[in-house]
């Protein structure tokens, strides 16, 4: 039996097979175990010799099992190491790279242009009071212009700002003229969406205040921005328009030639000379905050534009809603572009 067992052990091809051989001979009801159990039935004079004999067999089998187990374990480890070896010469997997959102990129262009002209860049709250979004901008509650910008009202009487013009007020309350600032951020309007209108979109507001600021300064500034965006041949167009917080007011468009030979007027935003009522409202707020009334008699211009319009043309995106739908097929096209 010993020979047979040792032969089976040394030939067991795997650890599982070895376990079976082990059970067969020295398991609970294995052949050797049974022999040991049968000792009790032998006459006492034979028991001792037979016991020693079986124990020797058992020891030989145990030793063989241990040796074979060592060999098989080692082989299994070698195999595992070989199959899991890392080939450091293989090319790596490409990491999915992020990229800047097209609106962020347009903003960066615009902000860069204004920073080079010496403007301070500020941001302000999206949740705003009625006073800063409307009243102080010469839009009292009964004014029909409120209907031009349908509003998301919050339960506490505050609102989501409908434009970045609230920052004209906030900035002037905090800063003394002369000043040049631009403000970027999200704005919200309760209106039906279509290919060129979203209920959440962005604006860039600009404000310049000092003594002797004129419409010519405003036109020169917008023209400089257009050249910064579209090169030295860019043209700008102003058309009279109405905004309660400016007088006179205008809409401006940029004539845009792109490298593919297309050209068109791009309606970008509104602008105008700051209305005296706005300066008066700012002084009232300053006075209430213990500051000097300093704006009455000042001159200044303001403008507000939508970067989505620029991005749609620049990147040939036909529908504004693509910007915020988080569709990876759209956003993925801007991967790695910084
Ligand atoms: C205003 O919001 C004024 N505050 C702009 C202004 C500032 C005028 C300072 C004078 C002085 P308007 O509602 O026209 O104006 O919006 C300005 C620009 O925001 C538009 O030209 C357009 O580019 C963009 N815009 C307006 N509504 C939407 C919309 N629903 N979706 C996307 N862009 C929009």
Boltz pocket constraint, residues with backbone or C-beta under 6 A from the ligand:
constraints:
  - pocket:
      binder: B
      contacts: [[A, 148], [A, 149], [A, 162], [A, 163], [A, 164], [A, 165], [A, 189], [A, 191], [A, 196], [A, 197], [A, 198], [A, 199], [A, 200], [A, 201], [A, 202], [A, 203], [A, 206], [A, 243], [A, 246], [A, 249], [A, 250], [A, 267], [A, 268], [A, 269], [A, 270], [A, 271], [A, 272], [A, 302], [A, 303], [A, 304], [A, 305], [A, 306], [A, 307], [A, 308], [A, 309], [A, 320]]
      max_distance: 6.0
